[in-house]
Amino acid sequence: MKGKNAVHILLLLLLPLVMVAQPQPNVIIIMADDLGYHDVGYNNPNTYYLTPTIDSLAKKSLVLNQFYSMPTCSPTRASLMTGCYPSRHGIYAVDAFSSTPDKMRMFLGGRSKKQLEKDTYTIPVLFKAAGYHTALIGKWHLGDAVLNYNNLPVFDEVIGRAVGQEGHPDEYFLPSKNIQFKVDANAPTYLTDRLTYEAKNYIKAKASAQESFFLYLAHYAPHVPLHAKKEDVSRFANRKANGLQNRESYAAMVYSVDRSVKEIIQQLKESKLLNNTVIFFMSDNGGQLMSTDNAPFSGQKGELKEGGVRVPAFIWSSVIKPGINTSVTSIVDVLPTVADLINLPLPPDLPADGKSWKNIIQGETEYNRAVYLHFPGYTGNGASNANVWQGPASVIRKGKWKLIQSLEDGSIELFDVIRDSGEKKNIAAKNQYVVDELLHQLKAWQQKTGAVIPAEKNNNYDALSRSWQVNRDKRREKDNTNIRIE
């Protein structure tokens, strides 16, 4: 293969006595959009959804069953690409906290950037330095500036990216106004299928050229609007619902992502690349209640409860021993992990927020480390079908403990999320020593990373404006305006 040869680091990790130089492993990151933790069968045997390929691949993979994203898509994607928490890259929210009416804000809140800044070091920069061909197929949502590094493109190919700052398509049945493709009479007209088609063609081309590649396949599905193919919807006509896991249109979109994974695996096999390819699969945040049900987790996309930030994730390679790892891991870990994978050092000035999964791959059962979530503003307004709400708060998760610090009134919640994954019982009062220790670590992290802490009170705040939050975790079924089936 072209590019600088490297020892297949994963093989060395698992077979340390076998020093065999191999071509650089290809790396594919497949990211679903708004796919909840319990929306895949391997995490939920009673799920309403059908994910046979994802489930099968997960059984052969290293499953990270306590993996955390950020609460919404662009902060997660920024942390994926940079290996840094939002308190460093500055993207805390998709909308820069603009969706919440002024009267609902106790504090004026912090600020959130809308895109990564120019010359930010990202995963594709790492791969380019290693001689890889790089491609983005699908959702980006991080702005134009970061698509170049030192005035050179970080992706050799960009296909299916939404124009501007759009985080989702206006239409899944092509043509779409905000996602443009080259004219191809043979290409499918459903967006998820089209992205898969482009990814398969890319894999075939790289196999033919004998080039090692990094492919970031970022699906828009199953993010709203809920547009689905008739033949996919029909699979769920007689399927038993599981709580609010009952929307056929959403289920069909989840199934389309599963079909995509199946076709990618088939193409890798046909191209004789599967055994030298590493696949990461994950979601960018938890499910949204307008579409699905995160039970037994509480909360949803946009919120710091488990339903908003704990997501399905696994890593597959032909040389990784499959199993379920219970370590607390995070989206910021992916960059240092792939750096280990291709045996390249990261820049010495890059903040070390993430932790490589090298030791997990070697068989270490648990990391004694903390992961953090920080949200200095507001999201939600009571108007959406999902009734999302999140105020300023900061979180530390370590071991079985999850501590949530309100940045409005300083109140503390502490949960044992192993026993209480629904975060129903605040046990802070009975565990003051744990609270003191975790809060000390959290404040030290806030200071170290420059986390924004809202300080300016809002004179227009009206506490009654938040009264809609009563029973807000229930979907209002009357809103079906986003659903389309063809």
Secondary structure as UniProt FT lines:
FT   STRAND          6..7
FT   HELIX           9..14
FT   TURN            16..17
FT   STRAND          21..22
FT   STRAND          26..32
FT   HELIX           37..39
FT   TURN            41..43
FT   TURN            45..46
FT   HELIX           52..59
FT   STRAND          62..64
FT   TURN            65..66
FT   STRAND          67..68
FT   HELIX           73..82
FT   HELIX           86..89
FT   TURN            96..97
FT   HELIX           102..104
FT   TURN            118..119
FT   HELIX           123..129
FT   TURN            130..131
FT   STRAND          133..138
FT   HELIX           145..147
FT   STRAND          148..149
FT   TURN            150..151
FT   STRAND          152..153
FT   STRAND          157..159
FT   TURN            164..165
FT   TURN            185..186
FT   HELIX           191..209
FT   STRAND          213..218
FT   TURN            221..222
FT   STRAND          226..228
FT   HELIX           230..233
FT   HELIX           234..236
FT   TURN            237..238
FT   TURN            243..244
FT   HELIX           248..270
FT   TURN            271..272
FT   HELIX           274..276
FT   STRAND          277..283
FT   TURN            289..291
FT   TURN            295..296
FT   TURN            301..302
FT   HELIX           306..309
FT   STRAND          313..316
FT   TURN            318..319
FT   STRAND          323..325
FT   STRAND          329..330
FT   HELIX           331..333
FT   HELIX           334..341
FT   TURN            342..343
FT   TURN            348..349
FT   HELIX           358..362
FT   STRAND          370..375
FT   TURN            385..386
FT   STRAND          393..398
FT   TURN            399..400
FT   STRAND          401..406
FT   TURN            407..409
FT   STRAND          412..416
FT   TURN            417..419
FT   TURN            421..422
FT   TURN            429..430
FT   HELIX           432..449
FT   TURN            459..460
FT   HELIX           463..469
FT   TURN            470..473
FT   TURN            477..478
FT   TURN            481..482
FT   STRAND          483..485
//
